Amino acid sequence: MLLEYRRELNLADPWRKKPALQVIREGNPGKRTVPQSAAVPLSELVEPDWRETFRPVDGPKQESVNARCRSVASREWQRVVPVLKIAVGLGEVDTTVLKDYCISAARIDQCERELSEHGLLVRGERGWQKNGATTIAGQYRSQLARYIRELGLSPSARTVITAPDPDDSDDADVWD
């Protein structure tokens, strides 16, 4: 009984149950019901308009920063969404988490560029102080780590996600 229970849980995080699509795809040896509230219909996600998040501004320096953030966020979206569609399936409700993940990646890039340009320490009114970008980068990295774990984007998180068999028919809908 305990072994069967542990098998249905993500072993990397024993308190978090497998996503509904993963249970359906891998089979349900314990015959436990898959909560319908957890089942999300698959949908084609549309990339957000990054100009809404990183708005164009008048200042040329800040506009170049925002333009780079838009580019980094877009590249990250285009990199992870195709992988996640195959690995776990994506629904419309996942858009916010994916968007926040991409924003975090773009902001970390922005902070790292700031640190490269101005250094870890900056001269303040009371002498040398830690560059504020180090704190911001740390907070974004912490949040990004949560998103990576939630989305199964790290090697350890991927060990508990089983990809569908290539023999499975692509036109078979798990929601029928």
Disulfide bonds with the S-S distance in Angstrom:
none
